Amino acid sequence: MRFGVHVSKAGGLKRALQDAIDLGCDTIQMFAGSPRSLRQSAIDEDEAYAFLQGLTKEDIQPLVIHAPYLLNLASPKDETYEVSVRALAHEITRCQSLGADYLVFHPGNHLGSGMEAGIKRIAAAIKKACDMTELTRDNGLTLLLEMVSGAGTEVGWMFEHQRDIMGMAEGAPLGICLDTCHMFAAGHDIATREGLSETLEKVDEILGISYVSVAHCNDSVGVLGSRLDRHADIGSGMIGEEGFRVILGNSKIRALPLILETPKIRMEDDKRNLAAIRRLAKEAVIW
């Protein structure tokens, strides 16, 4: 199994690589720029080359980039929408500069315009960004729609939302990123074997399980169906240790790169959560 965390790029790519090595990561996720800004900034080619060489040497893969939180591809506000489309295109370009395997992003918020309208705008935005960057299924980068908790006017907490986006954005290299906290908060009972089995059957029936490429592993502060997007340390939330033993015992989940986005103030927090999830994976009964 491949476990990793979301590392910070704030100290530069060299620092991010060293943090990943020090933590013993098998895979990593990071922001290519600021998570709270859509400002465009280029990646230094030499720094990116050294970073990629380091990841290859340490067998840290895949490399997952998370798009900025401000991205809203479902926005009915034309200015926000156009800025978000350009920002997605820029993220694709930065991912290609870094040699990233996946770009994860939240589909967006329809802000009262309705789920159908939001889905159409998201699909159109993805196609436009791919056209702007000439991104196809042959370029090595896959765009992953993250499953969300369903708070407010979020699009993407039902598998049907993702299916419709992927269908309308035909030709774009799209896949799915599961998130244990988000799915649990959205009402998918993944903490029990029966519930997880039923959920994954729905994923396969509605989307196709082969489209699931990455999973975020986070415990949930909120109860099942709370729609609350608040991550907790592994085993300390409402999913709990037994829930993660169930999740980590599933053969389909075990085949995915698993990335932690658990709360952290210092590196020791990541070390503790990585140790916890690896322990629970060893304790899990494989099914």
C-alpha positions in Angstrom: 0.0 0.0 0.0 1.2 3.5 -0.7 0.6 6.2 1.9 1.4 9.8 1.9 0.4 13.3 3.1 -0.2 16.7 1.8 3.2 18.4 2.0 3.8 22.2 1.9 5.6 23.8 -1.0 6.0 27.1 1.0 9.7 26.4 1.5 10.3 25.5 -2.1 10.3 22.2 -3.9 13.5 21.0 -2.3 12.0 21.5 1.1 8.8 19.7 0.1 10.8 16.7 -1.2 12.9 16.5 2.0 9.7 16.6 4.1 8.3 13.7 2.1 11.5 11.7 2.6 11.7 12.5 6.3 8.0 11.4 6.8 8.6 8.2 4.9 6.0 9.0 2.3 5.3 6.6 -0.6 3.2 9.2 -2.4 2.5 12.9 -1.9 0.0 15.7 -2.6 0.8 19.4 -2.6 -0.4 22.8 -4.0 1.6 24.0 -7.0 1.1 27.6 -5.8 -0.9 29.3 -3.1 -4.1 27.4 -2.0 -5.9 30.7 -1.2 -5.1 32.6 -4.4 -5.6 32.2 -8.2 -2.6 34.3 -9.0 -0.5 32.8 -11.7 3.1 32.0 -11.1 5.5 29.9 -13.1 7.5 26.8 -11.9 11.3 27.1 -12.2 12.4 24.4 -14.7 15.6 23.5 -13.0 14.0 23.2 -9.6 11.1 21.1 -11.0 13.6 18.8 -12.7 15.6 18.2 -9.5 12.3 17.7 -7.6 11.1 15.1 -10.1 14.4 13.3 -10.1 14.3 13.2 -6.3 10.8 11.7 -6.3 11.9 9.1 -8.8 15.0 8.2 -6.8 13.0 7.8 -3.6 10.1 6.0 -5.4 7.6 8.5 -4.2 4.7 8.3 -6.6 2.3 9.2 -7.8 2.6 13.0 -7.5 -0.8 14.6 -6.8 -1.4 18.3 -7.1 -4.5 19.9 -5.4 -6.0 23.0 -7.1 -6.6 26.2 -5.1 -9.7 26.3 -3.0 -10.9 29.5 -4.7 -11.5 27.7 -7.9 -15.3 27.7 -8.7 -16.1 26.1 -12.0 -19.8 26.0 -11.3 -20.2 29.7 -10.5 -23.1 31.5 -12.3 -21.0 34.8 -12.0 -19.3 35.3 -15.3 -16.2 37.0 -13.9 -15.6 34.3 -11.3 -16.3 31.6 -13.8 -13.8 32.9 -16.4 -11.1 33.5 -13.8 -11.6 29.9 -12.5 -11.3 28.5 -16.1 -8.1 30.4 -16.6 -6.8 29.2 -13.2 -7.6 25.6 -14.0 -5.7 25.9 -17.3 -2.8 27.4 -15.4 -2.9 24.6 -12.9 -2.7 22.1 -15.7 0.3 23.9 -17.1 2.0 23.9 -13.7 1.3 20.2 -13.2 2.9 19.4 -16.6 6.0 21.4 -15.5 6.2 19.3 -12.3 5.6 16.0 -14.1 2.5 15.5 -11.9 0.3 12.4 -12.4 -3.0 13.9 -11.1 -4.6 17.2 -10.5 -7.4 17.1 -7.9 -10.1 19.8 -7.6 -13.4 20.4 -6.0 -16.1 20.6 -8.8 -17.6 23.8 -7.5 -20.6 25.6 -5.9 -23.6 26.4 -8.0 -24.5 29.3 -5.6 -28.3 28.9 -6.1 -28.3 28.5 -9.9 -29.2 24.8 -9.5 -27.4 21.5 -9.7 -28.1 21.0 -13.4 -26.7 24.4 -14.3 -23.7 23.9 -12.1 -22.9 20.6 -13.6 -23.1 22.0 -17.2 -20.8 24.9 -16.3 -18.2 22.6 -14.7 -18.1 20.3 -17.7 -17.8 23.3 -20.1 -15.0 24.8 -17.9 -13.1 21.5 -17.9 -13.3 21.2 -21.7 -12.3 24.8 -22.2 -9.3 24.5 -19.9 -8.2 21.3 -21.7 -8.5 23.0 -25.0 -6.5 26.0 -23.8 -3.7 23.6 -22.7 -4.1 21.0 -25.4 -4.5 18.4 -22.6 -5.7 15.0 -23.8 -5.8 11.5 -22.4 -2.4 10.9 -24.0 -0.6 13.6 -22.1 0.0 11.7 -18.8 -2.0 14.0 -16.5 -5.4 13.1 -15.2 -7.9 15.6 -13.7 -9.6 14.2 -10.7 -13.0 15.3 -9.5 -13.0 15.1 -5.7 -16.0 13.8 -3.9 -17.2 16.5 -1.6 -19.4 16.6 1.6 -22.4 18.4 0.1 -22.2 21.5 2.2 -24.2 24.4 1.0 -24.5 24.5 -2.8 -21.6 22.1 -3.5 -21.7 20.0 -6.6 -20.1 16.5 -6.4 -21.4 14.8 -3.3 -23.4 12.3 -5.3 -21.9 9.9 -7.8 -24.4 11.0 -10.4 -23.0 14.5 -10.3 -19.5 13.2 -11.2 -21.0 10.9 -13.9 -22.8 13.7 -15.6 -19.8 16.0 -15.5 -17.6 13.3 -17.0 -20.2 12.6 -19.7 -20.6 16.2 -20.7 -16.8 16.8 -20.7 -16.3 13.9 -23.0 -12.7 13.7 -24.2 -11.2 15.3 -21.2 -8.8 13.0 -19.1 -11.0 12.7 -16.0 -11.1 10.5 -13.0 -12.3 10.5 -9.4 -10.7 11.2 -6.1 -12.5 9.7 -3.1 -12.3 11.3 0.3 -13.3 9.3 3.4 -14.4 12.3 5.5 -16.4 13.9 2.6 -18.1 10.6 1.7 -19.0 9.8 5.3 -20.3 13.4 5.8 -22.3 13.2 2.6 -24.1 10.1 3.9 -22.2 7.2 2.5 -21.7 4.7 5.4 -18.2 3.6 4.6 -17.3 2.8 8.2 -19.1 -0.6 8.0 -18.3 -3.5 5.7 -21.8 -3.7 4.5 -22.0 0.1 3.9 -18.6 0.3 2.2 -19.4 -2.6 0.0 -22.7 -1.0 -1.1 -21.0 2.3 -1.7 -18.3 0.9 -3.9 -20.9 -1.1 -5.8 -22.7 2.2 -6.5 -19.4 3.8 -7.6 -18.8 0.9 -10.0 -22.3 0.9 -11.3 -22.6 4.7 -11.8 -19.0 5.7 -12.6 -16.9 2.6 -13.1 -14.5 1.8 -10.3 -11.6 2.0 -12.8 -12.0 5.8 -12.8 -11.1 6.0 -9.1 -7.4 6.9 -9.0 -6.7 8.4 -5.6 -8.3 8.4 -2.1 -7.9 11.0 0.6 -7.9 9.4 4.0 -9.3 11.6 6.7 -11.5 10.9 9.8 -14.6 13.0 10.2 -15.6 15.5 12.9 -19.2 15.3 11.7 -21.5 12.3 12.0 -22.7 10.3 9.1 -24.7 12.5 6.7 -23.8 15.7 8.6 -22.5 17.4 5.3 -19.8 18.9 7.5 -16.4 19.1 5.8 -14.1 19.0 8.9 -11.2 16.5 9.0 -10.1 14.7 12.1 -7.0 12.7 13.0 -7.1 9.1 11.9 -9.2 7.0 14.4 -10.2 10.0 16.5 -13.4 11.0 14.6 -16.8 9.5 13.8 -15.3 7.0 11.4 -13.0 5.7 14.1 -10.3 3.1 14.2 -12.7 0.2 13.5 -14.1 2.1 10.5 -10.7 2.6 9.1 -9.9 -1.1 9.6 -12.9 -1.8 7.4 -11.9 0.7 4.8 -8.2 -0.3 4.7 -9.2 -4.0 4.5 -11.0 -3.5 1.2 -8.9 -4.8 -1.7 -10.0 -2.0 -4.0 -9.1 0.7 -1.6 -5.8 -0.9 -0.8 -4.8 -0.7 -4.5 -5.1 3.1 -4.4 -2.6 5.7 -3.4 -3.9 7.0 0.0 -3.1 10.5 1.0 -3.8 12.1 4.4 -5.1 15.6 4.8 -5.4 15.4 8.6 -5.1 18.4 10.9 -1.5 19.5 11.5 0.5 22.2 13.1 3.9 20.5 12.9 5.4 17.6 11.1 5.0 15.4 14.2 1.2 15.5 13.5 1.7 13.9 10.0 4.1 11.3 11.5 1.5 10.3 14.1 -1.3 10.0 11.6 0.8 8.1 9.1 1.8 5.7 11.9 -1.8 5.3 12.8 -3.1 4.5 9.3 -0.2 2.1 8.6 -1.0 0.3 11.9 -4.7 0.0 11.1 -3.9 -1.2 7.6 -1.8 -4.0 9.1 -4.6 -4.8 11.6 -7.3 -4.9 8.9 -8.9 -8.1 7.6 -8.5 -8.0 3.9 -11.7 -8.6 1.9 
